[in-house]
Amino acid sequence: MISQDKLNRINELARKSKQEGLSLKEQKEQKELRQEYLDNVRSSFRNQLNSVKVVDEEGTDVTPEKLKKEKAQRGLH
């Protein structure tokens, strides 16, 4: 998970960007922080998705094959 300090810095840079603009160094920092944030969100989403099991009304496992294969590759049966 990304730290609260980094989230605060992302927001600070976004505000500054709208109000007065960013220096090249700040633009680079903003890009790196945003990428780290996105990587973290994607990883969390993948982990959450890998814990999903889809079951129909009759109790039959109807989890998509692609998701089953992903779980098997990660050893998450």
mmCIF file of the N, C-alpha and C atoms, coordinates in Angstrom:
data_MODEL
# 
_entry.id   MODEL 
# 
loop_
_atom_site.group_PDB 
_atom_site.id 
_atom_site.type_symbol 
_atom_site.label_atom_id 
_atom_site.label_alt_id 
_atom_site.label_comp_id 
_atom_site.label_asym_id 
_atom_site.label_entity_id 
_atom_site.label_seq_id 
_atom_site.pdbx_PDB_ins_code 
_atom_site.Cartn_x 
_atom_site.Cartn_y 
_atom_site.Cartn_z 
_atom_site.occupancy 
_atom_site.B_iso_or_equiv 
_atom_site.pdbx_formal_charge 
_atom_site.auth_seq_id 
_atom_site.auth_comp_id 
_atom_site.auth_asym_id 
_atom_site.auth_atom_id 
_atom_site.pdbx_PDB_model_num 
ATOM 1   N N  . MET A 1 1  ? 0.838   -1.177  0.000   1.00 0.00 ? 1  MET A N  1 
ATOM 2   C CA . MET A 1 1  ? 0.000   0.000   0.000   1.00 0.00 ? 1  MET A CA 1 
ATOM 3   C C  . MET A 1 1  ? 0.885   1.244   0.000   1.00 0.00 ? 1  MET A C  1 
ATOM 4   N N  . ILE A 1 2  ? 0.454   2.248   -0.669  1.00 0.00 ? 2  ILE A N  1 
ATOM 5   C CA . ILE A 1 2  ? 1.210   3.498   -0.759  1.00 0.00 ? 2  ILE A CA 1 
ATOM 6   C C  . ILE A 1 2  ? 0.989   4.304   0.528   1.00 0.00 ? 2  ILE A C  1 
ATOM 7   N N  . SER A 1 3  ? 2.029   4.943   1.002   1.00 0.00 ? 3  SER A N  1 
ATOM 8   C CA . SER A 1 3  ? 1.952   5.655   2.277   1.00 0.00 ? 3  SER A CA 1 
ATOM 9   C C  . SER A 1 3  ? 1.087   6.908   2.169   1.00 0.00 ? 3  SER A C  1 
ATOM 10  N N  . GLN A 1 4  ? 0.574   7.322   3.302   1.00 0.00 ? 4  GLN A N  1 
ATOM 11  C CA . GLN A 1 4  ? -0.249  8.529   3.357   1.00 0.00 ? 4  GLN A CA 1 
ATOM 12  C C  . GLN A 1 4  ? 0.578   9.754   2.954   1.00 0.00 ? 4  GLN A C  1 
ATOM 13  N N  . ASP A 1 5  ? 1.848   9.764   3.314   1.00 0.00 ? 5  ASP A N  1 
ATOM 14  C CA . ASP A 1 5  ? 2.724   10.877  2.934   1.00 0.00 ? 5  ASP A CA 1 
ATOM 15  C C  . ASP A 1 5  ? 2.813   11.012  1.417   1.00 0.00 ? 5  ASP A C  1 
ATOM 16  N N  . LYS A 1 6  ? 2.925   9.876   0.734   1.00 0.00 ? 6  LYS A N  1 
ATOM 17  C CA . LYS A 1 6  ? 3.008   9.912   -0.729  1.00 0.00 ? 6  LYS A CA 1 
ATOM 18  C C  . LYS A 1 6  ? 1.683   10.359  -1.340  1.00 0.00 ? 6  LYS A C  1 
ATOM 19  N N  . LEU A 1 7  ? 0.561   9.891   -0.770  1.00 0.00 ? 7  LEU A N  1 
ATOM 20  C CA . LEU A 1 7  ? -0.745  10.339  -1.266  1.00 0.00 ? 7  LEU A CA 1 
ATOM 21  C C  . LEU A 1 7  ? -0.903  11.845  -1.078  1.00 0.00 ? 7  LEU A C  1 
ATOM 22  N N  . ASN A 1 8  ? -0.477  12.329  0.073   1.00 0.00 ? 8  ASN A N  1 
ATOM 23  C CA . ASN A 1 8  ? -0.543  13.764  0.325   1.00 0.00 ? 8  ASN A CA 1 
ATOM 24  C C  . ASN A 1 8  ? 0.306   14.530  -0.677  1.00 0.00 ? 8  ASN A C  1 
ATOM 25  N N  . ARG A 1 9  ? 1.475   13.999  -0.994  1.00 0.00 ? 9  ARG A N  1 
ATOM 26  C CA . ARG A 1 9  ? 2.370   14.660  -1.952  1.00 0.00 ? 9  ARG A CA 1 
ATOM 27  C C  . ARG A 1 9  ? 1.753   14.652  -3.355  1.00 0.00 ? 9  ARG A C  1 
ATOM 28  N N  . ILE A 1 10 ? 1.122   13.553  -3.740  1.00 0.00 ? 10 ILE A N  1 
ATOM 29  C CA . ILE A 1 10 ? 0.435   13.490  -5.041  1.00 0.00 ? 10 ILE A CA 1 
ATOM 30  C C  . ILE A 1 10 ? -0.610  14.597  -5.123  1.00 0.00 ? 10 ILE A C  1 
ATOM 31  N N  . ASN A 1 11 ? -1.402  14.728  -4.067  1.00 0.00 ? 11 ASN A N  1 
ATOM 32  C CA . ASN A 1 11 ? -2.455  15.753  -4.048  1.00 0.00 ? 11 ASN A CA 1 
ATOM 33  C C  . ASN A 1 11 ? -1.868  17.163  -4.039  1.00 0.00 ? 11 ASN A C  1 
ATOM 34  N N  . GLU A 1 12 ? -0.796  17.347  -3.292  1.00 0.00 ? 12 GLU A N  1 
ATOM 35  C CA . GLU A 1 12 ? -0.131  18.653  -3.234  1.00 0.00 ? 12 GLU A CA 1 
ATOM 36  C C  . GLU A 1 12 ? 0.381   19.060  -4.615  1.00 0.00 ? 12 GLU A C  1 
ATOM 37  N N  . LEU A 1 13 ? 1.004   18.117  -5.304  1.00 0.00 ? 13 LEU A N  1 
ATOM 38  C CA . LEU A 1 13 ? 1.515   18.405  -6.644  1.00 0.00 ? 13 LEU A CA 1 
ATOM 39  C C  . LEU A 1 13 ? 0.374   18.668  -7.635  1.00 0.00 ? 13 LEU A C  1 
ATOM 40  N N  . ALA A 1 14 ? -0.718  17.959  -7.484  1.00 0.00 ? 14 ALA A N  1 
ATOM 41  C CA . ALA A 1 14 ? -1.867  18.173  -8.375  1.00 0.00 ? 14 ALA A CA 1 
ATOM 42  C C  . ALA A 1 14 ? -2.431  19.586  -8.183  1.00 0.00 ? 14 ALA A C  1 
ATOM 43  N N  . ARG A 1 15 ? -2.558  20.001  -6.923  1.00 0.00 ? 15 ARG A N  1 
ATOM 44  C CA . ARG A 1 15 ? -3.052  21.361  -6.647  1.00 0.00 ? 15 ARG A CA 1 
ATOM 45  C C  . ARG A 1 15 ? -2.100  22.415  -7.211  1.00 0.00 ? 15 ARG A C  1 
ATOM 46  N N  . LYS A 1 16 ? -0.812  22.211  -6.963  1.00 0.00 ? 16 LYS A N  1 
ATOM 47  C CA . LYS A 1 16 ? 0.173   23.172  -7.440  1.00 0.00 ? 16 LYS A CA 1 
ATOM 48  C C  . LYS A 1 16 ? 0.176   23.241  -8.967  1.00 0.00 ? 16 LYS A C  1 
ATOM 49  N N  . SER A 1 17 ? 0.019   22.086  -9.598  1.00 0.00 ? 17 SER A N  1 
ATOM 50  C CA . SER A 1 17 ? -0.009  22.029  -11.055 1.00 0.00 ? 17 SER A CA 1 
ATOM 51  C C  . SER A 1 17 ? -1.148  22.877  -11.615 1.00 0.00 ? 17 SER A C  1 
ATOM 52  N N  . LYS A 1 18 ? -2.305  22.810  -10.977 1.00 0.00 ? 18 LYS A N  1 
ATOM 53  C CA . LYS A 1 18 ? -3.467  23.573  -11.432 1.00 0.00 ? 18 LYS A CA 1 
ATOM 54  C C  . LYS A 1 18 ? -3.314  25.065  -11.151 1.00 0.00 ? 18 LYS A C  1 
ATOM 55  N N  . GLN A 1 19 ? -2.693  25.392  -10.028 1.00 0.00 ? 19 GLN A N  1 
ATOM 56  C CA . GLN A 1 19 ? -2.610  26.786  -9.616  1.00 0.00 ? 19 GLN A CA 1 
ATOM 57  C C  . GLN A 1 19 ? -1.479  27.553  -10.289 1.00 0.00 ? 19 GLN A C  1 
ATOM 58  N N  . GLU A 1 20 ? -0.295  26.990  -10.293 1.00 0.00 ? 20 GLU A N  1 
ATOM 59  C CA . GLU A 1 20 ? 0.849   27.759  -10.777 1.00 0.00 ? 20 GLU A CA 1 
ATOM 60  C C  . GLU A 1 20 ? 1.786   26.994  -11.695 1.00 0.00 ? 20 GLU A C  1 
ATOM 61  N N  . GLY A 1 21 ? 1.571   25.711  -11.853 1.00 0.00 ? 21 GLY A N  1 
ATOM 62  C CA . GLY A 1 21 ? 2.447   24.909  -12.695 1.00 0.00 ? 21 GLY A CA 1 
ATOM 63  C C  . GLY A 1 21 ? 3.560   24.269  -11.885 1.00 0.00 ? 21 GLY A C  1 
ATOM 64  N N  . LEU A 1 22 ? 4.204   23.282  -12.493 1.00 0.00 ? 22 LEU A N  1 
ATOM 65  C CA . LEU A 1 22 ? 5.256   22.527  -11.819 1.00 0.00 ? 22 LEU A CA 1 
ATOM 66  C C  . LEU A 1 22 ? 6.583   22.701  -12.535 1.00 0.00 ? 22 LEU A C  1 
ATOM 67  N N  . SER A 1 23 ? 7.655   22.627  -11.764 1.00 0.00 ? 23 SER A N  1 
ATOM 68  C CA . SER A 1 23 ? 8.988   22.618  -12.365 1.00 0.00 ? 23 SER A CA 1 
ATOM 69  C C  . SER A 1 23 ? 9.196   21.248  -13.015 1.00 0.00 ? 23 SER A C  1 
ATOM 70  N N  . LEU A 1 24 ? 10.234  21.120  -13.804 1.00 0.00 ? 24 LEU A N  1 
ATOM 71  C CA . LEU A 1 24 ? 10.519  19.837  -14.447 1.00 0.00 ? 24 LEU A CA 1 
ATOM 72  C C  . LEU A 1 24 ? 10.772  18.750  -13.407 1.00 0.00 ? 24 LEU A C  1 
ATOM 73  N N  . LYS A 1 25 ? 11.465  19.108  -12.341 1.00 0.00 ? 25 LYS A N  1 
ATOM 74  C CA . LYS A 1 25 ? 11.732  18.145  -11.266 1.00 0.00 ? 25 LYS A CA 1 
ATOM 75  C C  . LYS A 1 25 ? 10.430  17.682  -10.609 1.00 0.00 ? 25 LYS A C  1 
ATOM 76  N N  . GLU A 1 26 ? 9.523   18.620  -10.382 1.00 0.00 ? 26 GLU A N  1 
ATOM 77  C CA . GLU A 1 26 ? 8.231   18.284  -9.777  1.00 0.00 ? 26 GLU A CA 1 
ATOM 78  C C  . GLU A 1 26 ? 7.373   17.450  -10.731 1.00 0.00 ? 26 GLU A C  1 
ATOM 79  N N  . GLN A 1 27 ? 7.439   17.755  -12.019 1.00 0.00 ? 27 GLN A N  1 
ATOM 80  C CA . GLN A 1 27 ? 6.698   16.966  -13.004 1.00 0.00 ? 27 GLN A CA 1 
ATOM 81  C C  . GLN A 1 27 ? 7.186   15.524  -12.998 1.00 0.00 ? 27 GLN A C  1 
ATOM 82  N N  . LYS A 1 28 ? 8.499   15.341  -12.918 1.00 0.00 ? 28 LYS A N  1 
ATOM 83  C CA . LYS A 1 28 ? 9.065   13.998  -12.877 1.00 0.00 ? 28 LYS A CA 1 
ATOM 84  C C  . LYS A 1 28 ? 8.625   13.286  -11.605 1.00 0.00 ? 28 LYS A C  1 
ATOM 85  N N  . GLU A 1 29 ? 8.684   13.979  -10.486 1.00 0.00 ? 29 GLU A N  1 
ATOM 86  C CA . GLU A 1 29 ? 8.258   13.402  -9.208  1.00 0.00 ? 29 GLU A CA 1 
ATOM 87  C C  . GLU A 1 29 ? 6.784   13.009  -9.268  1.00 0.00 ? 29 GLU A C  1 
ATOM 88  N N  . GLN A 1 30 ? 5.955   13.884  -9.832  1.00 0.00 ? 30 GLN A N  1 
ATOM 89  C CA . GLN A 1 30 ? 4.521   13.605  -9.945  1.00 0.00 ? 30 GLN A CA 1 
ATOM 90  C C  . GLN A 1 30 ? 4.275   12.362  -10.793 1.00 0.00 ? 30 GLN A C  1 
ATOM 91  N N  . LYS A 1 31 ? 4.977   12.263  -11.900 1.00 0.00 ? 31 LYS A N  1 
ATOM 92  C CA . LYS A 1 31 ? 4.819   11.109  -12.787 1.00 0.00 ? 31 LYS A CA 1 
ATOM 93  C C  . LYS A 1 31 ? 5.205   9.819   -12.071 1.00 0.00 ? 31 LYS A C  1 
ATOM 94  N N  . GLU A 1 32 ? 6.324   9.850   -11.343 1.00 0.00 ? 32 GLU A N  1 
ATOM 95  C CA . GLU A 1 32 ? 6.782   8.656   -10.620 1.00 0.00 ? 32 GLU A CA 1 
ATOM 96  C C  . GLU A 1 32 ? 5.802   8.260   -9.512  1.00 0.00 ? 32 GLU A C  1 
ATOM 97  N N  . LEU A 1 33 ? 5.311   9.253   -8.772  1.00 0.00 ? 33 LEU A N  1 
ATOM 98  C CA . LEU A 1 33 ? 4.354   8.966   -7.699  1.00 0.00 ? 33 LEU A CA 1 
ATOM 99  C C  . LEU A 1 33 ? 3.045   8.409   -8.255  1.00 0.00 ? 33 LEU A C  1 
ATOM 100 N N  . ARG A 1 34 ? 2.579   8.985   -9.342  1.00 0.00 ? 34 ARG A N  1 
ATOM 101 C CA . ARG A 1 34 ? 1.342   8.489   -9.958  1.00 0.00 ? 34 ARG A CA 1 
ATOM 102 C C  . ARG A 1 34 ? 1.516   7.053   -10.451 1.00 0.00 ? 34 ARG A C  1 
ATOM 103 N N  . GLN A 1 35 ? 2.681   6.761   -11.039 1.00 0.00 ? 35 GLN A N  1 
ATOM 104 C CA . GLN A 1 35 ? 2.935   5.400   -11.528 1.00 0.00 ? 35 GLN A CA 1 
ATOM 105 C C  . GLN A 1 35 ? 2.969   4.416   -10.373 1.00 0.00 ? 35 GLN A C  1 
ATOM 106 N N  . GLU A 1 36 ? 3.607   4.798   -9.279  1.00 0.00 ? 36 GLU A N  1 
ATOM 107 C CA . GLU A 1 36 ? 3.650   3.942   -8.097  1.00 0.00 ? 36 GLU A CA 1 
ATOM 108 C C  . GLU A 1 36 ? 2.233   3.693   -7.566  1.00 0.00 ? 36 GLU A C  1 
ATOM 109 N N  . TYR A 1 37 ? 1.428   4.751   -7.543  1.00 0.00 ? 37 TYR A N  1 
ATOM 110 C CA . TYR A 1 37 ? 0.047   4.638   -7.086  1.00 0.00 ? 37 TYR A CA 1 
ATOM 111 C C  . TYR A 1 37 ? -0.739  3.680   -7.985  1.00 0.00 ? 37 TYR A C  1 
ATOM 112 N N  . LEU A 1 38 ? -0.622  3.862   -9.291  1.00 0.00 ? 38 LEU A N  1 
ATOM 113 C CA . LEU A 1 38 ? -1.341  3.000   -10.232 1.00 0.00 ? 38 LEU A CA 1 
ATOM 114 C C  . LEU A 1 38 ? -0.891  1.547   -10.131 1.00 0.00 ? 38 LEU A C  1 
ATOM 115 N N  . ASP A 1 39 ? 0.394   1.319   -10.000 1.00 0.00 ? 39 ASP A N  1 
ATOM 116 C CA . ASP A 1 39 ? 0.913   -0.043  -9.841  1.00 0.00 ? 39 ASP A CA 1 
ATOM 117 C C  . ASP A 1 39 ? 0.318   -0.692  -8.598  1.00 0.00 ? 39 ASP A C  1 
ATOM 118 N N  . ASN A 1 40 ? 0.215   0.093   -7.531  1.00 0.00 ? 40 ASN A N  1 
ATOM 119 C CA . ASN A 1 40 ? -0.347  -0.409  -6.281  1.00 0.00 ? 40 ASN A CA 1 
ATOM 120 C C  . ASN A 1 40 ? -1.822  -0.747  -6.433  1.00 0.00 ? 40 ASN A C  1 
ATOM 121 N N  . VAL A 1 41 ? -2.575  0.117   -7.091  1.00 0.00 ? 41 VAL A N  1 
ATOM 122 C CA . VAL A 1 41 ? -4.009  -0.120  -7.307  1.00 0.00 ? 41 VAL A CA 1 
ATOM 123 C C  . VAL A 1 41 ? -4.213  -1.366  -8.165  1.00 0.00 ? 41 VAL A C  1 
ATOM 124 N N  . ARG A 1 42 ? -3.427  -1.489  -9.221  1.00 0.00 ? 42 ARG A N  1 
ATOM 125 C CA . ARG A 1 42 ? -3.552  -2.661  -10.100 1.00 0.00 ? 42 ARG A CA 1 
ATOM 126 C C  . ARG A 1 42 ? -3.231  -3.958  -9.362  1.00 0.00 ? 42 ARG A C  1 
ATOM 127 N N  . SER A 1 43 ? -2.197  -3.929  -8.561  1.00 0.00 ? 43 SER A N  1 
ATOM 128 C CA . SER A 1 43 ? -1.814  -5.107  -7.789  1.00 0.00 ? 43 SER A CA 1 
ATOM 129 C C  . SER A 1 43 ? -2.907  -5.496  -6.796  1.00 0.00 ? 43 SER A C  1 
ATOM 130 N N  . SER A 1 44 ? -3.451  -4.517  -6.115  1.00 0.00 ? 44 SER A N  1 
ATOM 131 C CA . SER A 1 44 ? -4.529  -4.777  -5.156  1.00 0.00 ? 44 SER A CA 1 
ATOM 132 C C  . SER A 1 44 ? -5.755  -5.348  -5.864  1.00 0.00 ? 44 SER A C  1 
ATOM 133 N N  . PHE A 1 45 ? -6.065  -4.799  -7.026  1.00 0.00 ? 45 PHE A N  1 
ATOM 134 C CA . PHE A 1 45 ? -7.224  -5.278  -7.777  1.00 0.00 ? 45 PHE A CA 1 
ATOM 135 C C  . PHE A 1 45 ? -7.011  -6.715  -8.238  1.00 0.00 ? 45 PHE A C  1 
ATOM 136 N N  . ARG A 1 46 ? -5.792  -7.016  -8.735  1.00 0.00 ? 46 ARG A N  1 
ATOM 137 C CA . ARG A 1 46 ? -5.496  -8.394  -9.152  1.00 0.00 ? 46 ARG A CA 1 
ATOM 138 C C  . ARG A 1 46 ? -5.652  -9.360  -7.989  1.00 0.00 ? 46 ARG A C  1 
ATOM 139 N N  . ASN A 1 47 ? -5.131  -8.988  -6.830  1.00 0.00 ? 47 ASN A N  1 
ATOM 140 C CA . ASN A 1 47 ? -5.253  -9.844  -5.652  1.00 0.00 ? 47 ASN A CA 1 
ATOM 141 C C  . ASN A 1 47 ? -6.714  -10.061 -5.272  1.00 0.00 ? 47 ASN A C  1 
ATOM 142 N N  . GLN A 1 48 ? -7.496  -9.003  -5.345  1.00 0.00 ? 48 GLN A N  1 
ATOM 143 C CA . GLN A 1 48 ? -8.923  -9.116  -5.024  1.00 0.00 ? 48 GLN A CA 1 
ATOM 144 C C  . GLN A 1 48 ? -9.627  -10.000 -6.054  1.00 0.00 ? 48 GLN A C  1 
ATOM 145 N N  . LEU A 1 49 ? -9.322  -9.806  -7.304  1.00 0.00 ? 49 LEU A N  1 
ATOM 146 C CA . LEU A 1 49 ? -9.948  -10.596 -8.365  1.00 0.00 ? 49 LEU A CA 1 
ATOM 147 C C  . LEU A 1 49 ? -9.584  -12.068 -8.238  1.00 0.00 ? 49 LEU A C  1 
ATOM 148 N N  . ASN A 1 50 ? -8.356  -12.356 -7.832  1.00 0.00 ? 50 ASN A N  1 
ATOM 149 C CA . ASN A 1 50 ? -7.930  -13.741 -7.688  1.00 0.00 ? 50 ASN A CA 1 
ATOM 150 C C  . ASN A 1 50 ? -8.607  -14.452 -6.525  1.00 0.00 ? 50 ASN A C  1 
ATOM 151 N N  . SER A 1 51 ? -9.248  -13.717 -5.661  1.00 0.00 ? 51 SER A N  1 
ATOM 152 C CA . SER A 1 51 ? -9.960  -14.343 -4.545  1.00 0.00 ? 51 SER A CA 1 
ATOM 153 C C  . SER A 1 51 ? -11.449 -14.558 -4.859  1.00 0.00 ? 51 SER A C  1 
ATOM 154 N N  . VAL A 1 52 ? -11.869 -14.204 -6.069  1.00 0.00 ? 52 VAL A N  1 
ATOM 155 C CA . VAL A 1 52 ? -13.273 -14.311 -6.460  1.00 0.00 ? 52 VAL A CA 1 
ATOM 156 C C  . VAL A 1 52 ? -13.591 -15.702 -6.997  1.00 0.00 ? 52 VAL A C  1 
ATOM 157 N N  . LYS A 1 53 ? -14.735 -16.207 -6.591  1.00 0.00 ? 53 LYS A N  1 
ATOM 158 C CA . LYS A 1 53 ? -15.274 -17.450 -7.150  1.00 0.00 ? 53 LYS A CA 1 
ATOM 159 C C  . LYS A 1 53 ? -16.714 -17.149 -7.546  1.00 0.00 ? 53 LYS A C  1 
ATOM 160 N N  . VAL A 1 54 ? -17.055 -17.416 -8.789  1.00 0.00 ? 54 VAL A N  1 
ATOM 161 C CA . VAL A 1 54 ? -18.388 -17.118 -9.296  1.00 0.00 ? 54 VAL A CA 1 
ATOM 162 C C  . VAL A 1 54 ? -19.232 -18.384 -9.236  1.00 0.00 ? 54 VAL A C  1 
ATOM 163 N N  . VAL A 1 55 ? -20.393 -18.276 -8.586  1.00 0.00 ? 55 VAL A N  1 
ATOM 164 C CA . VAL A 1 55 ? -21.287 -19.418 -8.415  1.00 0.00 ? 55 VAL A CA 1 
ATOM 165 C C  . VAL A 1 55 ? -22.677 -19.010 -8.909  1.00 0.00 ? 55 VAL A C  1 
ATOM 166 N N  . ASP A 1 56 ? -23.299 -19.894 -9.702  1.00 0.00 ? 56 ASP A N  1 
ATOM 167 C CA . ASP A 1 56 ? -24.651 -19.594 -10.180 1.00 0.00 ? 56 ASP A CA 1 
ATOM 168 C C  . ASP A 1 56 ? -25.683 -19.936 -9.107  1.00 0.00 ? 56 ASP A C  1 
ATOM 169 N N  . GLU A 1 57 ? -26.975 -19.748 -9.434  1.00 0.00 ? 57 GLU A N  1 
ATOM 170 C CA . GLU A 1 57 ? -28.067 -19.955 -8.481  1.00 0.00 ? 57 GLU A CA 1 
ATOM 171 C C  . GLU A 1 57 ? -28.132 -21.390 -7.960  1.00 0.00 ? 57 GLU A C  1 
ATOM 172 N N  . GLU A 1 58 ? -27.627 -22.334 -8.735  1.00 0.00 ? 58 GLU A N  1 
ATOM 173 C CA . GLU A 1 58 ? -27.686 -23.748 -8.356  1.00 0.00 ? 58 GLU A CA 1 
ATOM 174 C C  . GLU A 1 58 ? -26.442 -24.187 -7.585  1.00 0.00 ? 58 GLU A C  1 
ATOM 175 N N  . GLY A 1 59 ? -25.532 -23.274 -7.355  1.00 0.00 ? 59 GLY A N  1 
ATOM 176 C CA . GLY A 1 59 ? -24.332 -23.613 -6.604  1.00 0.00 ? 59 GLY A CA 1 
ATOM 177 C C  . GLY A 1 59 ? -23.187 -24.143 -7.444  1.00 0.00 ? 59 GLY A C  1 
ATOM 178 N N  . THR A 1 60 ? -23.323 -24.051 -8.755  1.00 0.00 ? 60 THR A N  1 
ATOM 179 C CA . THR A 1 60 ? -22.282 -24.533 -9.658  1.00 0.00 ? 60 THR A CA 1 
ATOM 180 C C  . THR A 1 60 ? -21.220 -23.460 -9.859  1.00 0.00 ? 60 THR A C  1 
ATOM 181 N N  . ASP A 1 61 ? -19.970 -23.871 -9.774  1.00 0.00 ? 61 ASP A N  1 
ATOM 182 C CA . ASP A 1 61 ? -18.868 -22.936 -9.994  1.00 0.00 ? 61 ASP A CA 1 
ATOM 183 C C  . ASP A 1 61 ? -18.829 -22.558 -11.474 1.00 0.00 ? 61 ASP A C  1 
ATOM 184 N N  . VAL A 1 62 ? -19.045 -21.296 -11.768 1.00 0.00 ? 62 VAL A N  1 
ATOM 185 C CA . VAL A 1 62 ? -19.030 -20.810 -13.146 1.00 0.00 ? 62 VAL A CA 1 
ATOM 186 C C  . VAL A 1 62 ? -17.956 -19.727 -13.320 1.00 0.00 ? 62 VAL A C  1 
ATOM 187 N N  . THR A 1 63 ? -16.901 -19.837 -12.525 1.00 0.00 ? 63 THR A N  1 
ATOM 188 C CA . THR A 1 63 ? -15.789 -18.893 -12.627 1.00 0.00 ? 63 THR A CA 1 
ATOM 189 C C  . THR A 1 63 ? -15.198 -18.989 -14.031 1.00 0.00 ? 63 THR A C  1 
ATOM 190 N N  . PRO A 1 64 ? -14.972 -17.849 -14.691 1.00 0.00 ? 64 PRO A N  1 
ATOM 191 C CA . PRO A 1 64 ? -14.404 -17.883 -16.041 1.00 0.00 ? 64 PRO A CA 1 
ATOM 192 C C  . PRO A 1 64 ? -13.072 -18.637 -16.079 1.00 0.00 ? 64 PRO A C  1 
ATOM 193 N N  . GLU A 1 65 ? -12.858 -19.376 -17.153 1.00 0.00 ? 65 GLU A N  1 
ATOM 194 C CA . GLU A 1 65 ? -11.643 -20.183 -17.302 1.00 0.00 ? 65 GLU A CA 1 
ATOM 195 C C  . GLU A 1 65 ? -10.378 -19.335 -17.204 1.00 0.00 ? 65 GLU A C  1 
ATOM 196 N N  . LYS A 1 66 ? -10.423 -18.146 -17.753 1.00 0.00 ? 66 LYS A N  1 
ATOM 197 C CA . LYS A 1 66 ? -9.247  -17.278 -17.714 1.00 0.00 ? 66 LYS A CA 1 
ATOM 198 C C  . LYS A 1 66 ? -8.851  -16.983 -16.260 1.00 0.00 ? 66 LYS A C  1 
ATOM 199 N N  . LEU A 1 67 ? -9.830  -16.741 -15.419 1.00 0.00 ? 67 LEU A N  1 
ATOM 200 C CA . LEU A 1 67 ? -9.562  -16.470 -14.014 1.00 0.00 ? 67 LEU A CA 1 
ATOM 201 C C  . LEU A 1 67 ? -9.072  -17.730 -13.303 1.00 0.00 ? 67 LEU A C  1 
ATOM 202 N N  . LYS A 1 68 ? -9.645  -18.875 -13.636 1.00 0.00 ? 68 LYS A N  1 
ATOM 203 C CA . LYS A 1 68 ? -9.190  -20.135 -13.042 1.00 0.00 ? 68 LYS A CA 1 
ATOM 204 C C  . LYS A 1 68 ? -7.728  -20.406 -13.395 1.00 0.00 ? 68 LYS A C  1 
ATOM 205 N N  . LYS A 1 69 ? -7.357  -20.153 -14.658 1.00 0.00 ? 69 LYS A N  1 
ATOM 206 C CA . LYS A 1 69 ? -5.976  -20.358 -15.093 1.00 0.00 ? 69 LYS A CA 1 
ATOM 207 C C  . LYS A 1 69 ? -5.031  -19.410 -14.363 1.00 0.00 ? 69 LYS A C  1 
ATOM 208 N N  . GLU A 1 70 ? -5.449  -18.166 -14.207 1.00 0.00 ? 70 GLU A N  1 
ATOM 209 C CA . GLU A 1 70 ? -4.639  -17.174 -13.490 1.00 0.00 ? 70 GLU A CA 1 
ATOM 210 C C  . GLU A 1 70 ? -4.405  -17.619 -12.049 1.00 0.00 ? 70 GLU A C  1 
ATOM 211 N N  . LYS A 1 71 ? -5.446  -18.122 -11.410 1.00 0.00 ? 71 LYS A N  1 
ATOM 212 C CA . LYS A 1 71 ? -5.336  -18.602 -10.030 1.00 0.00 ? 71 LYS A CA 1 
ATOM 213 C C  . LYS A 1 71 ? -4.379  -19.798 -9.961  1.00 0.00 ? 71 LYS A C  1 
ATOM 214 N N  . ALA A 1 72 ? -4.504  -20.701 -10.915 1.00 0.00 ? 72 ALA A N  1 
ATOM 215 C CA . ALA A 1 72 ? -3.653  -21.907 -10.939 1.00 0.00 ? 72 ALA A CA 1 
ATOM 216 C C  . ALA A 1 72 ? -2.182  -21.517 -11.131 1.00 0.00 ? 72 ALA A C  1 
ATOM 217 N N  . GLN A 1 73 ? -1.923  -20.558 -11.988 1.00 0.00 ? 73 GLN A N  1 
ATOM 218 C CA . GLN A 1 73 ? -0.546  -20.115 -12.223 1.00 0.00 ? 73 GLN A CA 1 
ATOM 219 C C  . GLN A 1 73 ? 0.059   -19.505 -10.965 1.00 0.00 ? 73 GLN A C  1 
ATOM 220 N N  . ARG A 1 74 ? -0.764  -18.845 -10.179 1.00 0.00 ? 74 ARG A N  1 
ATOM 221 C CA . ARG A 1 74 ? -0.288  -18.209 -8.953  1.00 0.00 ? 74 ARG A CA 1 
ATOM 222 C C  . ARG A 1 74 ? -0.379  -19.125 -7.748  1.00 0.00 ? 74 ARG A C  1 
ATOM 223 N N  . GLY A 1 75 ? -0.907  -20.338 -7.961  1.00 0.00 ? 75 GLY A N  1 
ATOM 224 C CA . GLY A 1 75 ? -1.032  -21.287 -6.861  1.00 0.00 ? 75 GLY A CA 1 
ATOM 225 C C  . GLY A 1 75 ? -2.118  -20.901 -5.868  1.00 0.00 ? 75 GLY A C  1 
ATOM 226 N N  . LEU A 1 76 ? -3.191  -20.322 -6.359  1.00 0.00 ? 76 LEU A N  1 
ATOM 227 C CA . LEU A 1 76 ? -4.262  -19.822 -5.499  1.00 0.00 ? 76 LEU A CA 1 
ATOM 228 C C  . LEU A 1 76 ? -5.548  -20.623 -5.616  1.00 0.00 ? 76 LEU A C  1 
ATOM 229 N N  . HIS A 1 77 ? -5.501  -21.883 -5.824  1.00 0.00 ? 77 HIS A N  1 
ATOM 230 C CA . HIS A 1 77 ? -6.706  -22.708 -6.021  1.00 0.00 ? 77 HIS A CA 1 
ATOM 231 C C  . HIS A 1 77 ? -7.742  -22.401 -5.013  1.00 0.00 ? 77 HIS A C  1 
# 
